[in-house]
Every structure is written in structure tokens, then in C-alpha cells.
């Protein structure tokens, strides 16, 4: 993986509490985002390449892309059911 994944504590708690299928899909989407964060995510507001969204069938997340540090930080996760 090109980028290292980090979590905000609240976002990590949401991921841990997800149903197994939703958690697995989110994990796969995050792994893809670590390989290519721009191609695997969507712009969040203005497309600045820094704040991005990850969208799966049941989860929407807000990510911070650290280009210099090569980190992908999960700031927020929302379970849509």
C-alpha cells in the first residue's frame, strides 16, 4: 500500500461497530484508497485532493489525504444502514 491508514478514535469505534458485511466492504474500499486515494475516492466539496469521501453501499466516510506524509486519515464514518 502506498499510503498508511490512520483513524480518528470516533471513526475507528464506528468501524468496529459496523455489521460484518458493511465492515468488510469498507475495509476493502479503504485498502483500495490506500493504493490510490484520488482514484478510489470522491471529492468532498471542492476537489482539493486533500479532503475526500469514500462511499460504500452502507457507509460514507470523510478522509484526509496526507500527500507528503503518505497517510490516509479516516476523520468520520457514517453508517447509512
N, CA and C of each residue as an Amber inpcrd file, in Angstrom:
protein
   243
   0.8320000  -1.1840000   0.0000000   0.0000000   0.0000000   0.0000000
   0.8760000   1.2480000   0.0000000   0.5140000   2.1810000  -0.8000000
   1.3020000   3.3990000  -0.9070000   1.0700000   4.3390000   0.2690000
  -0.1400000   4.3590000   0.8260000  -0.4840000   5.2440000   1.9380000
  -0.7500000   4.4190000   3.1880000  -0.3850000   4.9800000   4.3320000
  -0.6340000   4.3400000   5.6220000  -1.9810000   4.8290000   6.1400000
  -2.7990000   3.9220000   6.6410000  -4.1420000   4.2510000   7.1160000
  -4.1050000   4.6130000   8.5930000  -4.7680000   5.7250000   8.9320000
  -4.9110000   6.1670000  10.3160000  -6.3890000   6.4380000  10.5710000
  -6.7850000   6.3660000  11.8410000  -8.1800000   6.5960000  12.2190000
  -8.2870000   7.6510000  13.3070000  -9.3020000   8.4870000  13.2000000
  -9.7720000   9.2590000  14.3310000 -10.4000000   8.2310000  15.2770000
 -10.2920000   8.4390000  16.5940000 -10.8090000   7.4490000  17.5490000
 -12.3030000   7.1870000  17.3840000 -13.0790000   8.2340000  17.1450000
 -14.5270000   8.0630000  16.9690000 -14.8280000   7.2770000  15.6910000
 -14.0980000   7.5470000  14.6200000 -14.3030000   6.8320000  13.3630000
 -13.9290000   5.3600000  13.5160000 -12.8780000   5.0930000  14.2660000
 -12.4780000   3.7070000  14.4950000 -13.5620000   2.9540000  15.2740000
 -14.1750000   3.6170000  16.2340000 -15.2480000   2.9960000  17.0120000
 -16.4450000   2.6740000  16.1220000 -16.7670000   3.5600000  15.1880000
 -17.8730000   3.3040000  14.2610000 -17.5410000   2.0980000  13.3820000
 -16.3170000   2.0460000  12.8590000 -15.9230000   0.9140000  12.0110000
 -16.0110000  -0.3900000  12.7930000 -15.5500000  -0.3780000  14.0300000
 -15.5950000  -1.5890000  14.8590000 -17.0260000  -2.0470000  15.1350000
 -17.9750000  -1.1100000  15.1450000 -19.3630000  -1.4350000  15.4670000
 -20.2120000  -1.8000000  14.2470000 -19.6430000  -1.6900000  13.0610000
 -20.4100000  -1.9930000  11.8500000 -20.7630000  -3.4710000  11.7660000
 -21.8860000  -3.7860000  11.1140000 -22.1850000  -5.1940000  10.8250000
 -21.0630000  -5.7800000   9.9540000 -20.8240000  -7.0700000  10.0440000
 -19.6930000  -7.6950000   9.3380000 -19.6170000  -7.3710000   7.8430000
 -20.7230000  -7.4540000   7.1230000 -20.6810000  -7.2040000   5.6740000
 -20.2960000  -5.7580000   5.3720000 -20.8660000  -4.8150000   6.0970000
 -20.5420000  -3.3980000   5.8850000 -19.0910000  -3.1200000   6.2490000
 -18.6140000  -3.7380000   7.3130000 -17.2230000  -3.5660000   7.7370000
 -16.2570000  -4.1030000   6.6870000 -16.5840000  -5.2670000   6.1300000
 -15.7110000  -5.8620000   5.1120000 -15.6530000  -4.9880000   3.8620000
 -16.7960000  -4.4980000   3.4150000 -16.8140000  -3.6370000   2.2170000
 -16.0420000  -2.3470000   2.4550000 -16.1970000  -1.7810000   3.6510000
 -15.4460000  -0.5650000   3.9770000 -13.9520000  -0.8590000   4.0150000
 -13.5630000  -1.9680000   4.6110000 -12.1440000  -2.3370000   4.6740000
 -11.5430000  -2.4860000   3.2780000 -12.2810000  -3.1210000   2.3770000
 -11.7980000  -3.2820000   1.0020000 -11.6840000  -1.9340000   0.2990000
 -12.6640000  -1.0580000   0.5090000 -12.6240000   0.2720000  -0.1010000
 -11.4580000   1.0890000   0.4550000 -11.2000000   0.9770000   1.7530000
 -10.0770000   1.6970000   2.3500000  -8.7440000   1.1570000   1.8500000
  -8.6500000  -0.1430000   1.6460000  -7.4190000  -0.7260000   1.0950000
  -7.1630000  -0.1940000  -0.3080000  -8.2140000  -0.0980000  -1.1140000
  -8.0660000   0.4640000  -2.4600000  -7.6580000   1.9310000  -2.3860000
  -8.2260000   2.6580000  -1.4270000  -7.8870000   4.0770000  -1.2680000
  -6.4380000   4.2470000  -0.8380000  -5.9140000   3.3120000  -0.0600000
  -4.5050000   3.3910000   0.3390000  -3.5800000   3.2090000  -0.8610000
  -4.0130000   2.4340000  -1.8390000  -3.2170000   2.2440000  -3.0510000
  -3.2890000   3.4610000  -3.9610000  -4.4730000   4.0670000  -4.0800000
  -4.6550000   5.2460000  -4.9420000  -5.7960000   6.0950000  -4.3800000
  -5.4780000   7.0090000  -3.4560000  -6.5440000   7.7370000  -2.7600000
  -7.3920000   8.6480000  -3.6430000  -6.8500000   9.1490000  -4.7040000
  -7.6280000  10.0560000  -5.5520000  -8.5710000   9.2690000  -6.4670000
  -8.0890000   8.2050000  -7.0620000  -8.9200000   7.4150000  -7.9750000
  -9.9810000   6.6010000  -7.2370000  -9.7190000   6.2430000  -5.9800000
 -10.6240000   5.3700000  -5.2470000 -11.6190000   6.1090000  -4.3600000
 -11.5680000   7.4260000  -4.3810000 -12.4650000   8.2180000  -3.5420000
 -13.1200000   9.3110000  -4.3810000 -14.0140000  10.0560000  -3.7430000
 -14.7120000  11.1410000  -4.4230000 -14.3750000  12.4610000  -3.7360000
 -14.4460000  13.5680000  -4.4710000 -14.1950000  14.8680000  -3.8400000
 -15.2060000  15.1470000  -2.7320000 -14.7540000  15.8240000  -1.7110000
 -15.6260000  16.2800000  -0.6310000 -15.6890000  17.7940000  -0.7630000
 -16.7940000  18.2730000  -1.3290000 -16.8790000  19.7090000  -1.6130000
 -15.9840000  20.0520000  -2.7800000 -15.1320000  21.0430000  -2.6010000
 -14.1820000  21.4470000  -3.6380000 -13.1150000  20.3670000  -3.7930000
 -12.7880000  20.0180000  -5.0060000 -11.8220000  18.9540000  -5.2580000
 -10.4070000  19.4880000  -5.0680000  -9.9520000  19.4720000  -3.8110000
  -8.6180000  19.9640000  -3.4980000  -7.5910000  18.8410000  -3.3800000
  -8.0590000  17.5840000  -3.4990000  -7.1540000  16.4490000  -3.3990000
  -6.7030000  16.1610000  -1.9730000  -7.2610000  16.8770000  -1.0100000
  -6.8610000  16.7050000   0.3860000  -7.9820000  16.0660000   1.2030000
  -9.1830000  16.6120000   1.1130000 -10.3230000  16.0490000   1.8300000
 -11.1740000  15.2980000   0.8110000 -11.3840000  14.0120000   1.0720000
 -12.0630000  13.1430000   0.1230000 -13.1570000  12.3500000   0.8320000
 -14.0610000  11.7680000   0.0560000 -15.1130000  10.8990000   0.5790000
 -14.9290000   9.4940000   0.0440000 -15.2220000   8.5480000   0.9060000
 -15.2650000   7.1570000   0.4860000 -16.7120000   6.7080000   0.6760000
 -17.2560000   6.0720000  -0.3410000 -18.6680000   5.7020000  -0.3120000
 -18.7980000   4.2200000  -0.6440000 -19.4460000   3.4920000   0.2710000
 -19.7890000   2.0950000   0.0110000 -21.3080000   1.9930000   0.0900000
 -21.8150000   0.8040000  -0.0310000 -23.2670000   0.6160000  -0.0250000
 -23.9090000   1.1160000   1.2710000 -23.2150000   0.9560000   2.4030000
 -23.8030000   1.3020000   3.6940000 -23.0030000   2.3110000   4.5170000
 -21.8870000   2.7710000   4.0050000 -21.0340000   3.6730000   4.7860000
 -20.5420000   4.8180000   3.9150000 -20.5430000   6.0050000   4.5100000
 -19.9350000   7.1790000   3.8850000 -18.8740000   7.6730000   4.8560000
 -17.6870000   7.9170000   4.3440000 -16.5950000   8.3710000   5.1960000
 -15.9170000   9.6020000   4.6460000 -15.3380000  10.3730000   5.5540000
 -14.5600000  11.5540000   5.1840000 -13.1050000  11.2430000   5.4950000
 -12.2510000  11.4530000   4.5050000 -10.8320000  11.1200000   4.6220000
  -9.9630000  12.3480000   4.4090000  -8.8290000  12.3700000   5.0760000
  -7.8250000  13.4020000   4.8840000  -6.6170000  12.7430000   4.2370000
  -6.2360000  13.2180000   3.0660000  -5.1160000  12.6410000   2.3230000
  -3.8730000  13.4660000   2.6000000  -2.8980000  12.8380000   3.2340000
  -1.6180000  13.4950000   3.5080000  -0.6270000  13.1430000   2.4140000
  -0.5220000  14.0000000   1.4120000   0.3460000  13.7190000   0.2620000
   1.8170000  13.5910000   0.6760000   2.2720000  14.4680000   1.5400000
   3.6840000  14.4640000   1.9340000   3.9880000  13.3180000   2.8890000
   3.1040000  13.1090000   3.8690000   3.3330000  12.0610000   4.8660000
   2.8820000  10.6820000   4.4010000   2.1890000  10.6360000   3.2570000
   1.6640000   9.3820000   2.7040000   0.7500000   8.6880000   3.7160000
  -0.1440000   9.4920000   4.3260000  -1.1230000   8.9440000   5.2500000
  -2.5290000   9.2320000   4.7390000  -3.4270000   8.3500000   5.0690000
  -4.8420000   8.4930000   4.7590000  -5.5670000   8.3820000   6.1010000
  -6.1010000   9.5030000   6.5700000  -6.7300000   9.5330000   7.8870000
  -8.2460000   9.5150000   7.7440000  -8.8830000   8.5560000   8.3890000
 -10.3390000   8.4690000   8.4020000 -10.8210000   9.4170000   9.4970000
 -11.4690000  10.5010000   9.0820000 -11.9370000  11.5100000  10.0350000
 -13.3150000  11.2060000  10.5670000 -14.1910000  10.6880000   9.7070000
 -15.5820000  10.4590000  10.1000000 -16.1590000   9.3250000   9.2730000
 -16.9790000   8.5050000   9.9190000 -17.7250000   7.4520000   9.2360000
 -19.1760000   7.5480000   9.6430000 -20.0590000   7.3940000   8.6560000
 -21.4980000   7.3990000   8.9110000 -22.0820000   6.1170000   8.3100000
 -22.7730000   5.3720000   9.1530000 -23.4320000   4.1450000   8.7110000
 -24.8420000   4.5140000   8.2580000 -25.1540000   4.1910000   7.0090000
 -26.4430000   4.5560000   6.4490000 -27.4710000   3.4300000   6.5410000
 -27.0350000   2.2920000   7.0610000 -27.9590000   1.1720000   7.2530000
 -28.1520000   0.4440000   6.0250000
